[in-house]
Each structure stands twice: as structure tokens, then as C-alpha cells.
Amino acid sequence: MRPSLAPWMTPVDRDILELLQNGDRRELILTPGVIAANTDWKRQTVREHLLLLSDHDLVEYHDEPRALYRLSERGRSYLRGEIDVESLTAED
């Protein structure tokens, strides 16, 4: 079951998080361009949403100079349904 979206989130955010999660396989570490190439979203849109997801501690840099992103532990917990979406707004 897909987690509910927090009030500030859009489908772009969930698509990014789910792509990084990579189902039951090994998690991915990706750039905004690679994420855009594997979704229906433009690179600039992906970049803006990655920054927002980073501000909410759902993703983090794996390698900042190379703009490589990965899920944070909080992002993993969100995708597993362990975090109440209301807390995503309340804490941030």
C-alpha cells in the first residue's frame, strides 16, 4: 500500500521516493537527471522536489558535489508507513 501524501507533497515527491526505494531490490542512488529520465517529470521539477524532500529529511545527499541523492532513514520509514504524514508537517 502506498503511503499517504503529506499536505505539502505532490505525486512528484512520492514518485521520487519510490524510485529511490527501487521496490524490493537494492535502493538506488541517483541524480536529478537520472530520476527525470525514469519518470514523467522534467529534470528541473525533480531537482526542486529533491530540495524540498531534503528539507523534510526524506532524502539526503550521497555525494553532494555529484548531486547524488538517496533515501534517508526517515524517508525509508515514511515509505514503510511508519511515519504519520501529519508529523511530516508538524516537525518541519
N, C-alpha and C positions, 0 to 999 in steps of 0.2 A: 504494500500500500504506500502510495506517495505521501510524503508529509504535507501538511497544510502550509500555505504561504503566510508569512508574517505580513502585517498591513503594508509595510514598505516594499515588499518583494513583488516581482512580476515573474511571469513564466521564464524570462531570460535567466533569472537567478537560479531557479530550480534546474533548468537545462544545464547550466554551467556546473552546478554542484553534482548532478547526476553523471555528467560526462567524466568529471574528475574521479568520481567514485568507481566508474567502469564496471558496474554490476557486481558479479561475484568474482571477478578477476582482479588482478593486481591494480591498485589505484594508479591513475595517470598523473604525470607532472607535465603541464602544457603551457604554451604561450597563448596570449590572446588571439594571435593569428591562426594557430592550430585549432583552437576552440571554435573560432568562427568558421574555419573550413569544414568542421564536423557538425555544425549546427546550421540553423536557418538564420542566424544573426550575423550582422556585419561586425567587422573587427573593432571599430570604434565603440559600438554598443557593448560588445563583450568587455572591452577594456574598462569602460565606465562602470559596468556592473561588477567586475572583479574588484575595483577600488571600493565600491560600496560593500561588497561581501567581505572584503578585508577589514573595512571599518567596523563591521559587526563580528569580526573574529571567526568567520566561517571558512575563509581561505587564508593562506599565508604564502609568502614567498618561499620557494625552494632555493632559488638563485635570483636575487634582485637584479644584478647587472644584466642578466639574460632574460629578465621578465618571465621567469618560470614560476608558475603557481601550482599549489597543491592544496588539498583539503587540510584544514586544521582539525584538531581533536574535537573542537566544538562543532565544526561542520559535519564530521562523521556522526556525532551524537544527534545532530539535527536530522540527518538522513535516516538514522535508525529509529526516529520518532521518540527519542529520549528527552528532547527539549520541548517544552511548551512554547509555541510560537509567540505567545504574549510576553514571555520572558526575553525574547529577542528584542522587543521594543523597549521593555522596561529597563533593561540593563544598559542599553546603548544611548 
